[in-house]
Amino acid sequence: MVFGDSNAFRPDGGNTCWATLLENKDPAHLNVFNESYNGRTTQYDVGERNGLSVIKSKLASHAPLDYVIVMLGTNDAKSKYGPPSAADVADGMGQILDSIDAYGGSAEPILMTPPPLGNVTTGELAGAQSRISLIAIEYRSLAADRDIRLIDIHAILDNRTDLEPDQIHLNAAGRKKVANAVWENLQDEIVMPRREEGLWHA
């Protein structure tokens, strides 16, 4: 299951979002549920935009799962939420990881750093590129402390070539890079035995 924000859902949750590009790598063995939502944060706002408030129900709706890939943090950096410190955002992510441990059965969490931003000059994410970089640093520490897998797309993506003109959302090249990075991560020696058992549920 992919649990993310608009960068995991865009452009329409259909054939060109990165979650679908991932599934298309090996559709005979990989079944990806994309439970992403535009504007979602780790713990701010309400309803679907509050990741912590909906993660339990999303896990239950697709159980049993092998992996839960979490891609949140960009929207947390919006000015309307404070903005919170990078440590506060990481705390929200930590609570989501706790929920996966508690309600996800044997599902393994895979944490993603938020993608980089370009030079955003207007709107709620104006000037947030430095805050996103700090959130990425906190997520790296969080993954190391919890000994969970991290896909560092903040380091992989290039804000000059992989973003839409709004300097926030992934373009086709960026989505392809993310799908490739996740697919490569799922190829390691920990995961391969599961493939022999049949369909993976992510």
C-alpha positions as CSV (number, residue, x, y, z in Angstrom):
1,M,0.0,0.0,0.0
2,V,1.2,3.5,-0.9
3,F,0.1,6.0,1.7
4,G,1.0,9.4,0.4
5,D,0.0,12.9,-0.8
6,S,-0.6,14.4,-4.2
7,N,2.9,13.5,-5.3
8,A,1.9,9.8,-5.0
9,F,-1.5,10.4,-6.5
10,R,-0.9,12.8,-9.4
11,P,-1.8,13.4,-12.0
12,D,-5.0,11.4,-11.6
13,G,-4.3,8.3,-9.6
14,G,-4.3,6.5,-12.9
15,N,-1.8,5.0,-15.2
16,T,0.8,7.7,-14.9
17,C,1.2,8.1,-11.1
18,W,4.3,6.5,-9.8
19,A,2.4,3.9,-7.8
20,T,0.9,2.5,-11.0
21,L,4.3,2.7,-12.8
22,L,5.6,0.6,-9.9
23,E,2.9,-2.0,-10.2
24,N,3.5,-2.2,-14.0
25,K,7.1,-3.3,-13.3
26,D,5.8,-6.8,-12.5
27,P,1.9,-6.9,-12.5
28,A,1.9,-10.7,-12.3
29,H,3.5,-10.5,-8.8
30,L,3.0,-7.0,-7.5
31,N,-0.4,-5.6,-6.4
32,V,-0.2,-1.9,-5.4
33,F,-3.0,-0.2,-3.5
34,N,-2.6,3.6,-3.8
35,E,-4.2,5.1,-0.8
36,S,-2.9,8.6,-1.4
37,Y,-4.7,11.9,-1.1
38,N,-4.1,15.5,-2.3
39,G,-2.9,17.7,0.6
40,R,-2.3,14.9,3.1
41,T,-0.1,15.6,6.1
42,T,1.3,13.4,8.8
43,Q,-0.9,14.7,11.6
44,Y,-2.3,18.1,10.6
45,D,-5.7,19.2,9.2
46,V,-8.7,16.9,9.3
47,G,-10.2,13.8,7.5
48,E,-8.2,12.4,4.7
49,R,-5.6,15.2,5.0
50,N,-4.7,14.0,8.4
51,G,-2.6,10.8,7.8
52,L,-2.6,9.7,11.4
53,S,-6.4,9.8,11.6
54,V,-6.9,7.5,8.6
55,I,-4.0,5.2,8.5
56,K,-5.7,2.5,10.6
57,S,-8.7,2.3,8.4
58,K,-6.6,2.2,5.2
59,L,-4.6,-0.7,6.6
60,A,-7.7,-2.6,7.6
61,S,-9.3,-2.2,4.1
62,H,-6.4,-3.9,2.4
63,A,-5.2,-6.5,4.9
64,P,-3.1,-8.5,4.7
65,L,-0.3,-6.3,3.3
66,D,3.4,-7.0,2.8
67,Y,4.5,-3.4,2.6
68,V,3.3,0.0,3.5
69,I,5.2,2.7,1.6
70,V,4.8,6.1,3.3
71,M,5.4,9.3,1.4
72,L,4.3,12.3,3.5
73,G,5.9,15.5,4.8
74,T,5.6,18.0,2.0
75,N,2.3,19.4,3.0
76,D,3.3,19.6,6.7
77,A,5.7,22.4,5.7
78,K,2.9,24.7,4.6
79,S,2.7,28.0,6.4
80,K,-0.9,27.5,7.5
81,Y,0.2,24.7,9.9
82,G,2.7,27.0,11.7
83,P,4.8,25.8,10.0
84,P,5.8,23.0,12.4
85,S,9.5,22.2,13.0
86,A,11.1,19.3,11.1
87,A,11.2,17.5,14.5
88,D,7.5,17.9,14.9
89,V,6.9,16.6,11.4
90,A,9.1,13.6,12.1
91,D,7.1,13.0,15.3
92,G,3.9,12.8,13.3
93,M,5.6,10.3,10.9
94,G,6.8,8.3,13.9
95,Q,3.2,8.1,15.1
96,I,2.1,6.8,11.7
97,L,4.9,4.2,11.8
98,D,3.6,3.2,15.3
99,S,0.1,2.7,13.8
100,I,1.5,0.5,11.1
101,D,3.3,-1.6,13.7
102,A,0.1,-1.8,15.8
103,Y,-2.5,-2.4,13.1
104,G,-0.7,-3.5,9.9
105,G,-0.2,-7.1,10.9
106,S,3.1,-8.3,9.4
107,A,3.3,-5.4,6.9
108,E,6.8,-3.9,6.7
109,P,6.9,0.0,6.6
110,I,9.1,1.6,4.0
111,L,9.7,5.3,4.6
112,M,10.3,7.9,1.9
113,T,11.9,11.3,2.4
114,P,9.8,14.0,0.9
115,P,10.9,15.1,-2.6
116,P,12.8,18.3,-2.9
117,L,11.0,21.6,-3.8
118,G,12.2,24.1,-6.3
119,N,12.2,27.8,-5.7
120,V,8.6,28.2,-4.7
121,T,7.8,31.9,-4.4
122,T,4.0,32.0,-3.9
123,G,1.4,30.1,-1.9
124,E,1.5,28.2,1.3
125,L,4.8,26.5,0.4
126,A,6.6,29.7,-0.5
127,G,10.2,29.4,0.7
128,A,9.6,25.9,2.1
129,Q,12.5,24.2,0.2
130,S,14.8,24.6,3.2
131,R,12.2,23.2,5.6
132,I,11.8,20.2,3.3
133,S,15.5,19.5,3.4
134,L,15.4,19.6,7.2
135,I,12.5,17.1,7.2
136,A,14.5,14.8,5.0
137,I,17.3,14.9,7.5
138,E,14.9,14.0,10.4
139,Y,13.4,11.1,8.4
140,R,16.9,9.7,7.7
141,S,17.5,9.7,11.5
142,L,14.0,8.3,12.2
143,A,14.6,5.4,9.8
144,A,18.0,4.7,11.2
145,D,16.7,4.8,14.8
146,R,13.9,2.4,14.0
147,D,16.0,0.2,11.7
148,I,13.4,0.4,8.9
149,R,13.9,0.9,5.2
150,L,14.3,4.3,3.8
151,I,14.0,5.4,0.1
152,D,15.7,8.8,0.0
153,I,13.9,10.4,-2.9
154,H,15.0,13.8,-1.7
155,A,18.5,12.8,-2.6
156,I,17.5,11.0,-5.8
157,L,15.4,13.6,-7.4
158,D,16.7,16.8,-9.1
159,N,14.5,19.9,-8.5
160,R,15.7,21.3,-11.9
161,T,14.5,18.4,-14.0
162,D,12.0,16.3,-12.1
163,L,9.3,18.8,-11.0
164,E,6.4,20.5,-12.8
165,P,6.6,24.2,-13.4
166,D,4.9,24.8,-10.0
167,Q,8.2,23.6,-8.5
168,I,6.2,21.3,-6.1
169,H,4.8,18.3,-8.0
170,L,6.7,15.6,-9.7
171,N,6.7,15.6,-13.5
172,A,6.8,12.5,-15.6
173,A,10.5,12.1,-15.2
174,G,10.3,12.5,-11.5
175,R,7.5,9.9,-11.2
176,K,9.5,7.5,-13.2
177,K,12.5,8.0,-11.0
178,V,10.4,7.3,-7.9
179,A,8.9,4.2,-9.3
180,N,12.3,2.9,-10.3
181,A,13.8,3.7,-6.9
182,V,11.0,1.8,-5.1
183,W,11.3,-1.1,-7.5
184,E,15.0,-1.4,-7.0
185,N,14.5,-1.3,-3.2
186,L,12.1,-4.3,-3.5
187,Q,14.7,-6.4,-5.3
188,D,17.0,-7.0,-2.4
189,E,17.6,-10.3,-0.7
190,I,15.1,-9.6,2.1
191,V,12.2,-9.3,-0.3
192,M,13.0,-11.9,-3.0
193,P,11.8,-14.9,-1.0
194,R,8.3,-13.4,-0.8
195,R,8.1,-13.3,-4.5
196,E,8.4,-17.1,-4.7
197,E,5.3,-17.3,-2.6
198,G,3.2,-15.4,-5.2
199,L,1.6,-12.0,-5.3
200,W,3.1,-9.2,-3.3
201,H,0.7,-6.7,-1.7
202,A,2.1,-3.2,-1.3
